[in-house]
């Protein structure tokens, strides 16, 4: 028998370089290899030395320190309550709620049974008091050891707990306040479970459930009283607050990450390397864009960056993995021959195309209107990546403040996405339990984040002012 002949072919797919090997006349499995579409570094070792800066050369300043006394197990910030950063420590397993701007500890919770493994959720619900004044009811929902805890996010009091009658596979999603509360959680038996609280007796119980017949690992997401749940069978489900399924969209492959919504458009990815855009009210497909690796995480968007959605691609190929900026512009296609005899109604679409790709990074730790601040896996080097072009502006090792023979090592950098770009802080935790926060104090020039940027109009990055100068500058505004 003659040897198997291997042929190489290449194809262009939506502007992405896609190279693959085709094996003819053989059942031998061939591993696919892709070529990166960017010249940006894929590791710290590849970053040019000219890009590295010391902290004093960056627009960040050390803003506050806090010693928790124990190493941090996990940390998070919710876009719903952006003025708090939460830490759960490893040994005592309590939750610390800390003011993001001052570093003041707002409260410390009771000891939880086990370390948090599923994504917590913070809900902010507008309420009215007896005088008609509007206030926010902030609640933190956390699952520990199959127990759902509800804390007052303002003061840390435990409101209620619920021993879940199932093993949860997702973090909780809460909508509404007591009397009209719905907490959505997925389980390992392929069901969406919805808990609520009795309006009079104030005890939690299961209100209803829905069997989607497939595993669920993506935390449910909500917008305007509609809840979106993706399953491992490749279906995106839309539920109402009561036991009603509004629509189902078959994406064809496992959905492992939550969706994100802007206006009437729902974005999510799947294991078939596709980022979809749907009409979130009807489930109709608006558009899609294909990549060279699976999308297993939640895409993210920014409030002022209205024509773009960012997505993660997860693959062992560092040159293909990383963050992608996708131009996503809603449009309407009209047909000239639309008439009663041959109706061709206007077609709503979302035009999607890749703007840029930065390889290998997998953690977002801060953002400003000009930059995304990201890191590589298990790295303490922060990369300042331009949002208009995807280029690396500079890099800084945030372990600089903890240098020395006996210094503790950084174990956690808080990962979060702030849709408003107002937080502008990096939170680092070391093995001794010390938290150091760095805040961006430099001037950020306006950026339209368009694909075609006038490079000649780039403004130089301003160096940070001294604290005294900043306080003096802020006094007239305060008056």
N, C-alpha and C positions, 0 to 999 in steps of 0.2 A: 504494500500500500504506500502510495506516495505521501510525502509529508503534507501536513495541513498548510495551506497557503493563507497568510494573514494579509489583509488589505487595510490600508489607512484612508479614511475619508474625513472631510471637514465640512461643516455647514454653519451658516450664519443664522442665529436664532434670536430675533428681536434685539439686535444690536449687541448680543453677548457672544464672546468667542467660545465656541463649543467644539471640542475635538474628541473624537472617540475612535475606538478600535473595533472593527467588524471582523468577527471570526467566521470563516466560511468552511463548510464541510466538517465541522467538529462540534461536539457537544461540550467542549471544555469551556468553563466560565471565564470570561475575560473581564478584568477590572477596568472600569472607566477612569480615564485621567483627563482632567480639564486644564485649560490654560487660563491663567488669571488675566483679567482685563484691566489691570492697574499696575503701575510701577511703584506704588507705595510699599513701604517695608512691611514684612509679614512677621517680624519678631523684633525684640529690643536690639538684638545683635545687628540687625540691618539698618537701624536708625543712624543716619549720619551724625557724627559728633558735633557738627555745626548746628544741629537742631536742638541740642540739649541746653537747658537753662537751669540756673540755680533759682531758688524760690524768690529771692529779691529781684530777679530779672523777669519775673512773671507778674501778671496783674492780680495775683492772689496774695492775701495777707493772712497770717495766723490770727483768727478772730476769737477763738475761745478754746479752753481745755476743760475736760471733765474726767475725773477718775471714778469709774464704776466699781472698782475693786475686784472685778472678775472678768475673765475673757468673754468677749461677745460671741454668742452663737449665731445670731442673725440680726439684721437691721433693715428698716424700711421707712419710706416716706410715702404718704398717700397724696395724690393730687387733689383729693377732696378736702383734706385738712393739711395744707402745706406748711403751716407754722409749727408742726411737731415732727421730730424724728424719733423713731422708736428703736429700742435695743432690747433684746432678750439675752441675758447672760447665761453662760454654760452651767455653772455650778449651782447657783441659787434658782435659776430658771424663771426669775421675775422679769417683768416688762418695765422698762424705764421710758417715760415720755419726757422728752427734752425739747426746750424751745430752740428752734433752728437758728435764730439770730443771736441770742444771748448765751446759750448753753446752760440756762437755768433748768434744773430738774423740776418739772411740773408735778409729777407723781411717780410712785413706784407701786406696782401691783403686788398682789399676793403671789406666792410661789405656785407656778403651774405644774401639773403632774409630770409633763415631759417636754423636751425641746419642741418648738414649733417646726413642723415639716411642711405644712400647707400654707399657701399665701394668705396672710390676714387681710381684712378689709376694714376700711374706715368710712363710715357713712356720715354725710352732713345733710340733715333734713331741716328746711325752714319751717318754723312753727310760729304761732301767735299766742301771746299770753292773754289774760282776761281783759287787759286794757287795749288789746288790739295791736300791741307792739310785736314786731317780727324779731325772732332770735333763731339761732342755729342750734339744733339738737345734734351733737356730735357723739357717735358711738363707735367703739372699736369691737370688731368681731374676730375672735381667734379660736382655732380648733387645736386642742391639746389632748392627746390620749383619747380620741373619739368623743371628747366633750366640747360642746360649743359654748364659749364664754362671751358674754356681752358686757363691756365696760363703758362707763361714762368717760369719753375721751377728754373731757375738760378737767375732771377731778380724779379719775381713776377708780371710782367706786364700782364694785361688781354689781350690775343690775340684775342679771339672772344667768343661770347656766342650764344646759340641756344635755343630758346623756343621750347621745345620738343612738337610735335603734338600728344603726347600720355602720359600716366602715366607710368613711368618707374618702373619696379619691380626688377631690378638688377643694380649694379654699372656698369660703362663703362669699356670697353676694347678697347684700341687704338693701331692701327698698322700703321706704316708708317708716313710720313710727308706730309705737304700740297702738293697737286698735286697727291698724291697716298695714302691719309689718309682714313682709315676705322675705325669708332668707333662703336663697337657692344654693344647693350643694349637690354635687354629683357623688354617686357611690360606685363601688366596684362590681355591682351587678347590672350595670347599664341603665340606671334610673336617675332621673332628676328628682331630688327630694326637696320639698318646700316646707320650711318650719315657720311658725308664727307664735304670737303670744296672746293668750286669752285676754280680751279687753277689760274684764272685770276681776277675774281671779289672778291675773298676772302670772300665769305659768305657761311655759313654752310647750308646744306640741306640734306634731306633723299635720299640716293642713291638707296637702295632697302630694302625689308623686306621678311621674310619667315614665314609662318604660320605653327607652329608645333602643333597647336590645343590643347595645354596643357599649364598650368601656368608654368612660369619660375621664379625661385628665386635665382638660382646659377649664380654668375657672370661668364660670358664667360672667357675661358682661351685659350691662343694661344701658339703655338710653330712652328716656321719655316713656317709662312704664312698659317697655318691651325688653325682653331678656333673650340673649343669644347664647346658645350652647352648641359647641361642636363636639362630635364624637369620633371614635377610632374607625368607624365605618365610612367616614368621609362625608357625613351629613351635617349641615348647619341647621339648627332648629331655632325657631322664633316662638317664644311663649308670651302670653299675657300674664297679668298678675293672678288671675284665677286659672283654673285647670283648663286651659285652652291653648292649643298649638295653632299659631297663625299661619305658618308656612314651613316648608322644608326644602333645602337646596342640596342637591347631591354633587359634592365636589370631587368625588371619585377616589379619594385617598385619605388616610387618617389625618384628622385635625387635632393637633396636640397643643396648640397655643390659643389663647383667647383672641377675640376679635376686637377691633377698635372702630369707632364710628365718628364721622364728621357730617353734619347736616343729615341728608337722607342716604348717605353712602356708608356701607359696612365693608370693612377691609379685614381679610384674614388669609392665612396661608395654609398649605397642606404638605404632605410628604411626597407629593408628585411634583414638587418644586414650583408650585403655582401660587401667585398672590392674586386673590380675587377681589373684585369690587362688585357689591350687590346693592340693589335697592332694598334698604333695610326694612321698608314697610311691606313690600310684596314678595321679596326673595328673587326678583328678576335680576339676571346677570347684566351688569353694566360694562364689565371689561375684565381682562386678566393680563398678567405678564409672567413669563416663564423664566426661571433661573436655572443654575447648574447644580443646585443642592436643595435639600428640603427646608421648608420654613416651619419650624417647630415652636416658635415663640411669638408673642404678641407684637404686631407692628405698632409704631408709635407716631404721633402727630403733634404739631405745635399750633397754638391758637393763632399766631400771626403769620404762620407759614402755610397759607391756605391752599397752595397748589402742589403740595408735596406730602408724601407719606414715606416713612422710613421702615425698613424691614431687615430682620436678621436672617442670614442663611447659615445653617449648621451642617458642617461636613468636616471630615478629617483632612481634606485638602485645604491647607491654610491659605493658599492663593485664591480660593473660591469662597471660603467662609468669610464672615464679617458682616458689616453693615452696608446696606444699599439705600441710596436716596432715589426715590421714584417720583417723577413728575406725574401728578394725577389731576387732570383737568376735566370736570364735567362738561358735557356738550350735548347738543341735540342735532341729529341728522334728519333733514327734511327731504321729501321726495317730490319731484316736480309732477309726477303723474298721479298724485293723490286725488281721487275723485270718487263719487258714490259707486260707480260701476267697478272700479279697481282701487279699493281703499288701501292706501299705504300711509298709515299714521306716522307722525314723527317718532323717531327712535332715540331714546335717552341712552347715552353711553358715557363712560369715563375713559378719556384718552390717557394711556399709561405708557411711560417710557423711562428707561434708566437714565438718571442724571450722572451719578458717580457711584463708585464702590471703594470702600476702604477695607482691606483684607485682614483676617485673623482676629480682629478685636471682638470681644464678646461681652463687655461690661460698659454700660453708660453710667457715669458717676456725677455728671454735672452738665449744664448747658447754658449758653448765652445766645442772644440773637445772632452772633457771629460764629460761634464755635460749638461743636460737640466735644465733650471731654470723655474719652474712652480709654480702656486699658485692655491689654492682652490677658489671656488666662494666666492666673497665678502670678501676676506682675504688679509691681507698685509704681510703674512708670505711667504717668498720665500723658495722653496724647491730645494736643489741641488741634482738632481737625476742622478746617473751614467748611461751613455749611453751604457756601455757594459753589465750591469747586471740589470738595473732598480731599484737598491737599493737606499735608501735615505742616502746620505752621511751626510748632515747637514741641518739645517734650520735657517733662520734669519728673524726677523721681521723688514721690511724696514721702519716701523713707528718709529723706535728707535730715529732717528734724530729729530722727531717732538713730542717728549714727553714733558709733562708739562701741567699745568692746562689750560692755554690759547692757547695752540698750535693748529694750524689748523689740520684737519684730512685729510689723504690721500683719494682722491676721484677717482683717475685714476692711473693705472700703464700701461704704453704703451705696448700693445701686438704686437709682431712682430716675424717673422721668418726670420733669416739671413742664406741663404744657404751656405755662405762662412765661417761662424763662426768667422768673423773678427770684427764685431761691439762690442760684449762683454760688453754691457752696459745695465743698468737698469734705466728707466726713470720714476720717480714718481711725481705726481702732487697733490697738496692739495687744499682744498676748498678756500684758499685765492688767488690761482693762482700762487703759487711758485712751480717751477719745480726744483727738485734735481736729478742729474744724478750720477750714481755710475758706475765706470769702473773697469773691471777685470784686475788687474796688475800682478797676480800670474803666475807662470810657469805652463804650461799645458803639461803633458807628453803625448806622442803619444798613441793613442788607435785605435786598428783595429775594435772596436765596434762589435767584433764577439760574438756569443752566449756563447761560451765556453772560458772564460777568466781565465788566470792563476792568481788566487787571490794572490799568493805569490809574484808576480811581481809588485803589486801595489806600486806606488811611493807616498810618503807622500806629501800632498799639501803644497807648499811653501807659506810662509807668504809674504805679499806685501812689496816691497822695499819702502824706503822713496822717495819722489819726487826728491830730490837732487841726490840720488844714481841712480834713473832711468834715469835722464837727463844726468848724467855723462856716464852711460853705453851706451846711445844712440848716443853720440857724434862721436865715431869712425865710426859707420855705416853711419851717415849723411855725413861724409867727403868722 
